[in-house]
Amino acid sequence: MKNFILPEEENMRQGHLACPGCGGALAMRFALKVLGRKTVLSLPACCWSVIDGPFPYSSVRVPLFHCAFETAASTASGIRAGLDMRGMEDVNVVAWAGDGGTFDIGLQALSGAAERNENIIYICYDNEAYMNTGIQRSSATPKGAWTTTTPVEHPKTEPKKNMVEIMAAHRIPYTATLSIAYPDDFVRKIEKAKKIKGTRFLHIFSPCPPGWKMAPELTIEIARLAVRTGLFPLYEVENGIKYTINVEPDWIPVREYFKLQGRFSHLTEDDLKEIERNVKLEWEILRKKAMI
């Protein structure tokens, strides 16, 4: 494996409004290092619509279009069409949205763009709840998690929606999962997505210290544990058919991941065993797909 070098170019300014330890801020910094200045962002209502700063200021060095909560993909599609009409086909058009605006509110527009195979990159930074509006449950919230709408007495009972499989079912050219704790894998996948035409969907695991009730200095450690325990597999899917697993888990017990986050402090030993079993089952399914 070649030595990994993170691109030096900085396309994100200091002074953004993210919380300390925000995984979404680091994800944007890494992504823009690879995407470069020839990029236009479509940004719906989400944490990043606040992180970017108040008009007329912006913490990114690329054009950014603020749009409605449900329209990240459709807005990006329109931007792409406009640029193509002007012969500016070398500009990256990126929809950048949270899990609420992707898994839930923006799913219809995203599915439509994917069905048309629009030439855009759609990036979801997943912090597993509606963090910007008060830590409410989304369909990306994992089973058993506390949020303000799934209190400890009634934690979320449904499993996390498998967004990668939904997008792979559209048979788009490229779908992948990324983690800020694995910057070499992160950068490689962004670079790969840049070179592909058509709809590309990237799902970034993005810890949120206030929403996850965790210390901000633990962001990278927790993101890494999610992969090492097997809870968040790093893999890619090409044309909805070819599966490639990028990082093998170390099978560290899931309790090591959960114990660092207050949103899971109510889980019992039986809960943890059930989660461990489900993780192993999901990996069996993923491995079978990767062997085809």
MIFITI-666410 format. One record per atom (N, C-alpha, C): x, y, z. Coordinates in steps of 0.1 Angstrom, whole numbers, plus 5000, padded with zeros to 4 digits. Layout:
BEGIN
XYZ;...
This chain:
BEGIN
500849885000;500050005000;500950125000;500650224991;501450344991;501150435003;502150515006;502050605018;500950705015;500150725026;499050815025;499450965028;499051055019;499351195021;498051265019;497551335029;496351415028;496651545020;495851575010;496051695002;496251815010;497251905007;497552015014;496552135013;495852135001;494952254998;493852255009;493652375014;492552405024;491452485017;490252425016;489152495010;488052525021;488452515033;487552545044;488252645054;487552755057;488252855065;488052825080;488952895088;488752895102;487552975106;487052965118;485953045123;484552995120;484452865116;483152815113;482352795126;481152765126;480252765137;479952625143;480752525139;480452395144;480752375159;480152285165;480452255179;481852195180;482452195192;483752135193;483651985191;484551925183;484551785180;483651745170;483051835162;482051805152;482651715141;482051595139;482551515128;482151565115;481051635114;480651695101;481551805096;482151875105;483051985101;484351925095;484851815102;486051755097;485751685083;484551625082;484251555070;484251655058;483651775060;483651875049;485151915046;485951935056;487351975054;488051875045;487951745049;488551635041;488051635027;486751645025;486051635012;486551745003;486551865008;486951985000;488351984996;489251925004;490651905001;490751824988;489951724986;489951644974;489251704963;488051754966;487151804955;487751924948;488452014956;489052134951;488152244949;488652354943;487952484942;486852474931;487052384921;486052374911;484852284915;484152334926;483152254932;481952354936;480752314934;479552384939;478852294948;478452354960;477752274970;476252314970;475352214971;473952234974;473752194988;473252284996;473252265011;471852285016;471152175020;469752195026;469852235041;468652255047;468652275061;469252155069;470252185077;471052085084;472052155093;472752085101;473852145109;474752235101;475052185089;475952265080;475452395075;474152415075;473552545071;473852645082;474152595094;474552685105;476052695106;476752585105;478152575105;478852675095;478252685083;478852765073;478952915077;478052965085;478053105090;476953185084;476653305090;475553385085;475953465072;474953475064;475053555051;475553695055;476553755048;477153705035;478453625037;478653575049;479953505052;479753355049;480853295047;480853145045;482253085049;482152975055;483452905059;484052815049;483452805037;483952725026;484452825015;485452775007;485952864997;485452824983;484252764983;483552724970;482152784970;481552804958;480152844958;479252754965;478252804972;477352724980;475952774979;475052684976;473652724973;472852664985;472252754994;471452705004;470052674998;469452565001;468152524996;467252465007;466052435003;465052375012;465552245017;464952205029;465352075035;465251955026;464251945018;464051825010;464651834996;465351934993;465751954979;467251954975;468051894984;469451894981;469751824967;469151714965;469451644952;468851714940;467651764941;467051824930;467751964927;468152034937;468852154935;470252124928;470952024933;472151984927;471951944912;470851874909;470551844895;470351964887;469652064892;469552194885;470852264882;471652264893;472952334891;473752264880;473752134881;474452054871;474052084857;472752094855;472152124841;472552264837;472552354846;472952494842;474452504839;475252434846;476752434843;477052364830;476352254827;476552184815;476152274803;475052344804;474652434793;475652544790;476452574800;477452674799;478852614795;478852484793;480052414790;481052394801;480552404813;481452394825;481252254831;481652154823;481452014827;482551964837;483552044839;484652004848;484452044862;483252104865;482952144879;482252034886;482652004899;481951904907;480751964913;479551894911;478351944918;478051844929;478051894941;477951814953;476751854962;475851764964;474751784974;475351734987;475251814997;475851785010;474751795021;474351685026;473151685035;473351595047;472651625058;472651535069;471751415068;471651335078;470851215077;469351245076;468951345083;467451385083;467051425069;467951505062;467651555049;467951455038;468451335042;468851225032;467951105034;467951045046;467250925049;465750955049;465351075053;463951105055;463451205045;463551335049;462951445042;463351455027;464651425024;465151445011;465151315002;464651205008;464751075001;464051074987;462951144986;462251144973;463051204962;463551324965;464351394955;465651314952;466251254962;467451174960;467151054951;466050984954;465750874946;465450914931;464751024930;464551074916;465851104909;466751164915;468051204909;468851074905;468750974915;469450844912;468850774901;467450774900;466750704889;467150764876;467350894875;467750964863;469250954861;469950904871;471450894870;472051034868;471551134875;472151274874;473551264877;474351354870;475751354872;476151444884;475851394896;476151464908;476751374918;477451434928;477951354940;477051394951;476351294957;475551324969;476251264981;476551354991;477251325003;476351345015;476151235023;475451245035;476451235047;476451335055;477251325068;476251285078;476351165083;475351095092;475751105106;475051195114;475251205128;474051135136;473251065128;472250975134;471051035142;470751165138;469551225144;469451365137;468351435140;468151575136;468851665146;470151675145;470851745156;470651895156;470551955144;470452105143;469152155150;468052075150;466752115155;466452065169;467451995175;467251955189;467351815192;468151735184;468451595186;467151505186;466351525175;465251435174;465551315166;464851205168;465051075161;464951095146;465751025138;465651015124;465650865121;465450825108;465450685105;466950635104;467850725106;469250695107;469650665121;468850695131;469150675145;469150525148;470250475154;470250325156;469350285167;468950155166;468050095176;468650105190;467850145200;468250155214;468750295217;468950385208;469450515211;468550615218;469050695227;468350805232;468350925223;467150985221;467051125215;466051195223;465851325220;464751395227;463351345224;463251275213;461851225209;461851075211;462951015216;462950875220;463750875234;463050915244;463650925257;464050785263;464850795274;465350665279;464250565282;463150615287;462050525290;461450455277;461650525266;461150475253;462150495242;463350435243;464350445232;463850395219;464550435208;464150385195;464150235194;463050185189;462950035188;463149975174;463350065164;463450025151;464950035147;465449935138;466849945134;467050065124;468350095123;468750205114;468450165100;467950265092;467650245078;468950215071;468950115062;470150085054;470250165041;470650285042;470650385031;471550335020;472650275023;473550235012;472950125003;472150035009;471549935001;470349994993;469750094999;468650164991;469250224978;470350294980;471050364969;471650254959;472150154964;472750044955;471649984947;470449974952;469249914945;468850004933;469350134933;469050214921;470050184910;471050104912;472050064903;472850194898;473050284907;473950394903;475350354902;476250434895;477550384893;478450364906;478150444916;479050424928;478350464941;478550374951;478050394964;479050354974;479350434984;480350394994;480150455008;480750385018;480650435031;482050485035;482150595043;483350655046;483350695061;484550705067;484650745081;485850845082;485550955091;486651055093;487750995100;487650875107;488750815114;489650735105;489250725092;490050655082;490350745070;491150845072;491250945061;491850895048;492650795049;493250735036;492150675028;491250595034;490150535027;489150645023;488950745031;488050865029;488450935016;489750975015;490251045004;490250964991;490550834992;490550754980;489150744974;488150734983;486850714978;486250844972;486650964977;486251094971;486951104958;488251074957;488951084944;488350984934;487950874938;487250774929;485950834924;485150884933;483850944930;484051054920;485051134921;485251254912;485451204898;486051094896;486351044882;485150974875;484150944883;482950874877;481850964873;481250934862;480051014858;478750944862;477751024865;476450964870;476350994885;475350944891;475050964905;475950884913;476650954923;477450884932;477050924946;476850824955;476350844968;477350804979;477750894987;478750874997;478150895011;478350795020;477750795033;478850805044;478950925050;480050945060;479550935074;480250855082;479950835096;480450955103;479651035110;479951165115;479551185130;480351145140;479951165154;479551305158;478651325167;478151455171;478251455187;479251525192;479351525207;478151565215;477451675212;476251705221;475151605219;474851565206;473751475204;474051335208;475351295209;475651155213;476051155228;476051275235;476451285249;477851225251;478751275244;480151225244;481151345245;482351315250;483351415251;483851455237;483951585233;484351615220;485751565215;486651545225;487951495221;487951345217;486751275219;486651135216;486051115202;485851215194;485251195181;485951095172;487251105170;487951015162;487950875168;488150865181;488250735187;486850665185;485750735187;484450675186;484150635171;484550725162;484450685148;485250565144;486350555150;487250435147;486650305153;486150325165;485450205172;484250155164;483550245158;482350205150;482750105139;483950125134;484450035123;485049915129;485849925139;486549815145;485649715152;484449765157;483449675163;482549605152;482649655140;481749605129;480449675128;480149775136;478949855136;478749935123;479849985118;479850065106;480850015096;480349925087;481249865077;481749975067;483049965063;483550045053;483649965040;482749995030;482749915018;482250005007;482249954994;481850034983;481049934973;480149994966;479249914957;479349984943;479749914933;479849964919;478649914911;477950004905;476749974897;475749884904;475649894917;474749824925;474949674925;476149624920;476349484919;477649444926;478749514922;480049474927;480349534941;480449444951;480649484965;482149464969;482749564975;484149554979;484249594994;484649505003;484849545017;486249605018;486349725024;487649795024;488449785037;487749765048;488349755061;487749635069;488549545073;487949435081;487849475096;486749445103;486649485117;487649395126;487949445137;488749375147;487849295157;486549315156;485649245164;485849285179;486149405181;486149455195;484749455200;484449415212;483049415217;482349545216;481149545212;480349665209;480249755222;480349695233;480249765246;481349875246;482449855240;483549955240;483150075233;482350065223;481850175215;480650245223;479750175228;478650225235;478950295248;479950245255;480150295269;480650445268;481150485257;481650625256;480650725253;479350685251;478250775247;477050765256;476750875262;475550885271;474250845265;474150855252;472850825245;472550675246;473550595250;473350445251;473550395265;473650485275;473950445289;472850355295;471650355289;470550275295;470550135290;471350105280;471349965275;471749865285;471049745284;471349635294;472249545287;472749445295;473549345290;472949265279;471649235280;470849165270;470749245257;470649375259;470549465247;471849465239;472949465247;474349455240;474549325233;474049215239;474249085232;473449085220;472249135220;471349135208;472049225197;472549335201;473249415191;474449345185;475149285193;476349205188;475949095178;474849025181;474348925172;473948985159;473249095160;472749165147;473949215139;474949265145;476149305138;476749195130;476949075137;477548955130;476648915119;475348915121;474348875110;474548965098;474549095100;474749195089;476049175082;477049135089;478349105082;478348985074;477548885079;477448765070;476748795057;475748885058;475048925046;475948995036;476649095042;477649175034;478649095028;479248995035;480248905029;479748825018;478548775019;477948705008;477848784995;477448914997;477349004985;478749034979;479749044988;481049074983;481748954976;481148834978;481748714972;481148684958;480048754955;479348734942;480148784930;
